[in-house]
Amino acid sequence: MEKLIEQIQSQFMAKIINGDYVVKTFHENYIMIEVDEKYPFSLWLGLDASMIHIWAAIGGNFMPLPDFTPEEKKLIYEHTKQLREDNKEEIRLSKIAELKSELEKLESI
């Protein structure tokens, strides 16, 4: 059973490393993805490649995965680099909306 689990983990990791997933939600520091359009994972992106890992804190991961090697993290970082660029304006506008909402709440106290 252990070997089967390791094989399945390896298959999911390979798909994530190769960018073979669908992005469901993009945030500044993490993305919610689906592998095979069915199996959810949260991927922490951080500020550079060394910070990339499956993020268990947000939940929703189909199964736990081992940490990526530094080389794998660099490949993932390259795949997500364009996502970051494409979503930069959306992230900026989202932050502005969050801050406006927080300010409105503070003003109503």
Summary of the structure (lengths in Angstrom):
residues: 109
radius of gyration: 16.3
end to end distance: 56.6
largest distance: 57.3
contacts: 276
relative contact order: 0.14
helix: 52%
strand: 17%
